[in-house]
Amino acid sequence: MSRASHLIRTARQEAGLTQAELAQRAGMTQSMIARMERPGANPTVDTLDTVLGAMHRYIDLTPARRLPEHDETLIAQRLRLTPRQRLAAFQANHRSLNRLLSSARRVDG
């Protein structure tokens, strides 16, 4: 089931509405609601907002907190190592990457 279809069906059931009742509130047909509740449904944001709004639910499109581009904890951890330890860690990672590359196979498709 798609997230949208699950969201619509769950919200409708929690509101205690039938598909026909929700359709009437949203200004749609019952068959439109049924299609949106089917797995794989992909309504537009506007349609989803209309259907949810008919049940006094709203979509919040507030941007998520942006994650840092670098893992600063890993950088700090590496800086605590001596140069010799950093070099050894680099060499171990290099060997692991080479093993991974040698075992990888190309998949066309």
Contacts in CASP RR format, 6 or more apart in sequence:
PFRMAT RR
TARGET T0000
AUTHOR 0000-0000-0000
METHOD contacts of the structure
MODEL  1
MSRASHLIRTARQEAGLTQAELAQRAGMTQSMIARMERPGANPTVDTLDT
VLGAMHRYIDLTPARRLPEHDETLIAQRLRLTPRQRLAAFQANHRSLNRL
LSSARRVDG
1 9 0 8 1.000
1 39 0 8 1.000
1 40 0 8 1.000
2 39 0 8 1.000
2 40 0 8 1.000
2 41 0 8 1.000
2 42 0 8 1.000
4 36 0 8 1.000
4 41 0 8 1.000
4 42 0 8 1.000
4 43 0 8 1.000
4 48 0 8 1.000
5 36 0 8 1.000
5 37 0 8 1.000
5 38 0 8 1.000
5 39 0 8 1.000
5 40 0 8 1.000
5 41 0 8 1.000
7 48 0 8 1.000
7 52 0 8 1.000
8 33 0 8 1.000
8 36 0 8 1.000
8 37 0 8 1.000
8 41 0 8 1.000
8 43 0 8 1.000
8 48 0 8 1.000
8 51 0 8 1.000
8 52 0 8 1.000
9 37 0 8 1.000
11 52 0 8 1.000
11 55 0 8 1.000
11 57 0 8 1.000
12 18 0 8 1.000
12 19 0 8 1.000
12 22 0 8 1.000
12 33 0 8 1.000
12 37 0 8 1.000
12 55 0 8 1.000
15 22 0 8 1.000
15 55 0 8 1.000
15 56 0 8 1.000
17 25 0 8 1.000
17 55 0 8 1.000
19 30 0 8 1.000
19 33 0 8 1.000
19 34 0 8 1.000
19 37 0 8 1.000
20 30 0 8 1.000
20 33 0 8 1.000
22 33 0 8 1.000
22 51 0 8 1.000
22 54 0 8 1.000
22 55 0 8 1.000
23 29 0 8 1.000
23 30 0 8 1.000
23 32 0 8 1.000
23 33 0 8 1.000
25 54 0 8 1.000
25 55 0 8 1.000
26 33 0 8 1.000
26 50 0 8 1.000
26 51 0 8 1.000
26 53 0 8 1.000
26 54 0 8 1.000
27 54 0 8 1.000
28 50 0 8 1.000
28 51 0 8 1.000
33 51 0 8 1.000
35 41 0 8 1.000
36 43 0 8 1.000
36 47 0 8 1.000
36 51 0 8 1.000
43 51 0 8 1.000
45 59 0 8 1.000
45 61 0 8 1.000
48 59 0 8 1.000
49 58 0 8 1.000
49 59 0 8 1.000
52 58 0 8 1.000
52 59 0 8 1.000
78 86 0 8 1.000
78 89 0 8 1.000
81 89 0 8 1.000
END
